[in-house]
Amino acid sequence: MVHRSKITTLTEFIIQRQSEYPHAKGALTRLLNDIATAAKIVNREINAAGLVDILGTIGKENIQGETQKKLDVFANEMFITALKGGGECCAIASEENEKVVSFSNEFSELGKYVVAMDPLDGSSNIEANVSIGTIFSIYRRVTEAGGGTQQDLLQPGVNLAAAGYIIYGSSTMLVYSTGKGVNGFTLDPSVGIFCLSHPDMRFPEPANIYSINEGNYIHFPEGVKQYIKYCQENDPETFRPYTSRYIGSLVADFHRNLIKGGIFLYPGTTKNPNGKLRLLYECNPIAYIAEQAGGKASNGFKRILNIDPETLHQRSPFYTGPKWMVDKVEELLQQNSE
């Protein structure tokens, strides 16, 4: 049994880490706590979804052309409200909003940070009671005081100040990094506090899972097809054949692979050459976590975090996991592009 005296809460952990930055004034600490607060509220609604009228669609589509779920809208509103009220964030880019949500009021216009987020990743799985999540990226603003602008958000991932995700499943976890490793916190529902449960998270070795929607196999690039065949070959020295595991929720698939060891692949297809995942608020934050956990993230030809975004909802092929697994995908993709 874990003694309560040995538990480190998220707030305590962030404050301890803040001491490593002598010039820090606590703004990022408060911003992360705002995100955690919104996550608790969203978690509560998700857990009650089968009992209240919050399942199903609202009959509208978001900017991505995807049907919005009631929980999508609720989660989006909760995170916007929490970040606006906290005062440390001056603008948000969200999957659910076509344009930047800019805060220009006495509480937030002096905020030093902007946030790009997917408020509820994997929401198509809500009715099936499958794990879903929230993904977030935090950047330092580059414009002067006032409401944040699109310029503040169109930054490459190498400029990230912090990133992370919340996974709502059998337990609710918040996983984040500020550039010094990855740490995971599990929500204790009895007291409503995130507690450190997974310190210094790293991709384990050996890794033998690959995650991809093989139903789209016929539409994949030749290099990805060859990689799938590579994963299925029998070679005990390289721990093959790998195990295929795919949930269809980026947060859930990546979190499992981070815990158990594996690669996540979402390639472009003949129908969607750039894939379907969004660079700013899906690929970049997950890539940041992957690299901080000793892994790698690529679009097949270039490091994800080095890509300069041109639009808020820009998409990108995405491959992430242990470095040597991603290296193999890149090798096959590049061989077949020559």
N, C-alpha and C positions, 0 to 999 in steps of 0.2 A: 504494500500500500504506500502511495506517495504521501508524504507528510505535507500539510498545507504550508508549513514554514519554508519549504524548499521550492514552492511554486513562484515563478516569475511571471508577472502579468505583462501584457503588451505595453501598457503605459510605462511600467517600471523599466522594461527593456529598452524602449525608445529613449527614455531619459538617460539611462546609463550610456547608450551609444552616443547621445548628443554631447556627452562630456569629451568624446574623442575629437570634436570639432570646436576648438577654443573660441572661435568667432561666431558660432551659431547662436541665434537668438530665440530658437524654439518654434519658428514658424512652420518648418517641415514636420516637427513633432505634433503640433496642433492639427495640421492638415491630415496626417495619417490617422489621428484620433477621430477626426470628422468622418473619414471614410469608414473606420471601424464602427462608429455609431450608426451610420446609415445601414451598414451591413447587418447589424443586429435587428434593425427594424424590418429589413427585407427578409431576413431569415425567419422572423416571426410570422410574416405573411405567407411565406412559402410553406412553412410547417402547418399552417391552418388552411391551406388552399383547398383541400377537399371538403372543408366544413363551411366555407364562406364563398360568396359569389365573386371569386377572383380568378377562376379558371376560365379557359376559352379565349376567344379573340374579341377584338373591339370593332371588327369590320373595316379596319383601315390598314394601309400599308405604310411602312417607314420609307425613308429615302433610298433604302437598299432594294425596294420592291418586295419586301418580305411582309407577310401578314403579322400585324402586331398583336401580341397576347396582352391580356389585362395586366399580367405581372410584369411584362416588359415596361409598360407605361408607368406602373406603380414604382418599380425599381428606379427608373429614370428620374421620376419626380423626387424620390427620396434622396438620391445622391445629389441632385442639383440643389435641393433645399438645404441639405447638410453642408455642402461646400460653399454655398452662397452665405449662409448664416455664420460660418466659421470665420470668414474674413481673410483667410490666407490665400484663397484662390480667386483670380479675377476673370477667368473664362474657362469654359468647358467645351470639348468636342465629344459628342455622343453618337453612338450608332443610331439612336432614335431621332436625332435632330439633323436637318439638312445643313444648317448653318451653325456657326459658333454661337454658343450661349454666353453672352458677355455680361459681366456684373459691373455696373457703373453706379455704385451707391456708396454711402459712407462706410459700409461694413467691408466691402470687398474691392473697391477700385484701387486700393493701394496694395492689394495682394501681390506677393512676389512669385506666385506659381500659377500654372495652368494645368488642367487635367484633361486627358483624353481617355475615354472609357467605353466599354461595352457593359451596360448596366446589368444585363442578364443573358449571358452566353449560354447557348444550348436550349433556349426557351421552347423550341419545337418538341422537346422531350418532357415538358412539364407534366402533361396529363399521364405520361407513362411512369411518373415518379422516379425518373432517372436524375442523377446528380447534374446540377447546373451551376453557374457561377457568375462572378463579376470580375472583369479585368480592368486594370487601371494603369495609366502612365502619368508621371508627374514631371513637368519641365519647369525650369526657371523662365520667367517671362523675359522677352528681349526688347519689348517696347517700353516707353516711358509710362508714368502713372496714368491711371484712367482705366476704363474697361479694357479687358484683354481683347486681342484681335486674332485673326487667322494667322498672321505672321508669327505670333507667339507659339502657335501650335504646330506649324509646318516646320518642325525641326527633326533632324535625323536622330535615330535612337541613341547614338553615341553621346548626345547631349542630355540624356535622362538624368534627373536628380534622384528618382526612385521609381519603382514599378512593382506590381504584384497582382495577386488575384485572391478572390474569396471563393471557396467551393462549398456549396450547400448540399450535403449528402447525409450519410449515416451519422456523421458529425459535421460541424461547420468549422472550416479552417480558413485562416487568413495567412497567406504566404507572401512575403515581401523582401525586397532588397534595396539598400541605398548605396550599393556599390562595394560593400564589404561582406560578401557572402549572402546566403539565403537562409531565412529562419521562418518556421511555421508555428502558428498559434492556434490552438483549438478552443472553441467557445465552450465554456462551462455554463450550460443553460440554467443551472440552479442559482447562479449569482449574476449571470449576464456579463461575464468577463472573459476576454481572450487570454489564454495562458500558454506560455512557451511549452511546446510539446515536441517540436522537431528542430532542434538547434543545428546550425551549420549543415544544411541539406546539400547533398551531392548525388549526382547520378551514380548508382552502384555498379560495380563490375563483378562478374560479367553481366552484360545486358543482352537479352534475347527476345525482346518483344518488338514487333512492328505494328504500327497503327495507321491504317489507310482504308478508305471506302473502296474495296475491291470491286464493288458493283459497277464502278466507272472505268474498269480496267481497259476496255476497248478504246476509250477516249484519252488515255494517258500518253505522255511522251514515251518514246522508245526506251530512253534511259531509265525511266521509272518502271516500265514493264520488266526490264532486265534486272532491276534491283529486287523486285518482288520474287522473281525466279531464283535469284541469289539467296534470298531469305529462306526459300523453301528447299534448298539443296541440303543434302546430308553431309555434314562435315563437323564431327564432334570436336575437333580442335578449335574451331571458331564458334562453337555452341550452336551450330545450325543442325536442323532447321529451327528457325525462330518460331515463336508463338504469335499468332495473329490475334490482336485484341483491338476492337474499335467500338466506341460508344456513340460517337457522333456529336460530342460536346467537347470543344477544344480544351476547356479547363479540366474536365474529367479525364480525358485521354492523356493530356500532358501531365497532370498530377499523378496518375497511376504510373506513367513511365518514369517520372522523377523518383518515385518511391521504389519501384521494382526494377527499373532499368530498361529503356527502350526508346525507339525513334518514332516520332509522329510525322506523317507526310500528308500534305495537302497540295498536290501539284496543280498546275494549270492543265486544262483539257482542251480538246478541239473546240468545245463550245465556249469555254471560259479560259482563254489563254493565260490570264493573270490570276487564275484561281478565284476563290471567293472570300478568303480571309482579308480583313482590312489591316493595312500596314500600321497606322497610327495607334490603334487601340486594341489590336489583337496580336499581330506579329511582333511589333516592337517590345511590348512589355513581357511577352512570353520569351522572346529571344534574350532579353536582358536577364531574366531569371535563369534561363538555360546556361548562359555564359558564366554567371556568377556561381552556378552549381557545377562548374567544370565541363560544361557541354558546349554545343555550337548551334547556331541557327543560320540558315542560308535560304536564298531563293533558288538555289541550284547552281548559281554562277557567281553570287556576290553575298558577302556578309549582310544580313538583314539590317543590322544597326548602322551600316554605312550608306543606306539608301536615302537619298534626299526626297522627301515627300513633296508632291506637287499639288495634291488635292486632299481635302479632309478625309474622304472616303476611298482613297486609293487602295487598290487590292494588290496582292502579291502571292505567288507560289510560296510555300512554306515547308521547310524541312528542319526539324529540331530534335536534338537528343544528344547522346554521347558523341564526342568529337569524331571518333573513328567511324561511327555509323553514318554520320552526315557526310564525312569525307568520301565514303564509298558511293553514296548517291550522287554527289557532285562529279566524281570521276566518271560515272556511267552517263550522266546527263551531258557532260562536256564532250565525251568521246562521240556521242551520237549527234552532237550539234555541228561537228566539223564537216 
